[in-house]
């Protein structure tokens, strides 16, 4: 019996890791109502490499008419003068995206809180579809969390930046996201 339970656990982890990898390799750009750019580190309003890679990809999607609105998301750490969302929005404005085509949602210290805030902001505008832009390994979980909030969601992960640094990045990110996805799934199933 213990052997069957262990085998089932190994299978669940392996299948989830496979789903993380498949989501990382997928790319669906819409058309949708909004491009949602997940936040990452910013220092005094300057996006750092992970966030910059996401913003560059979102800009490419916007310029290819994937969506008429780019939503930047993410809160701040204690002592920060800027949120991840405001740093991202300012970057987009500096790179030619019109102000009325951007929305900063400066809420959330984790993916679930951010996706809840984004879903509420989209509902306020009667928008129901989005493409999520984040690192490849984060695509499955972030897309699933936004879908859980009632937004029809696809993902278009970045192909540049530190999260795309070959196998050295792929293995730990896949492991982390597999664990994070299973933890989120378990929390949903038990509440």
Buried (B, 14 or more C-beta within 10 A) or exposed (E): EEEEEEEEEEEEBEEBBEBBBEBBEBBEBBEBBBBBBBBBBBEEEEBBEBBBBBBBBBBBBBEEEBBBBBBBBBBBEEEBEBBBBBBBBBBBBEEEBEEEBBBBBBBBEEBBBBBBBBBEBBEEEEBBBBBBBBBBBBBBBBBBBBBBBEBEBBBBBBEEBBBBEEEEBBEEBBBEBBBBBBEBBEEEEEE
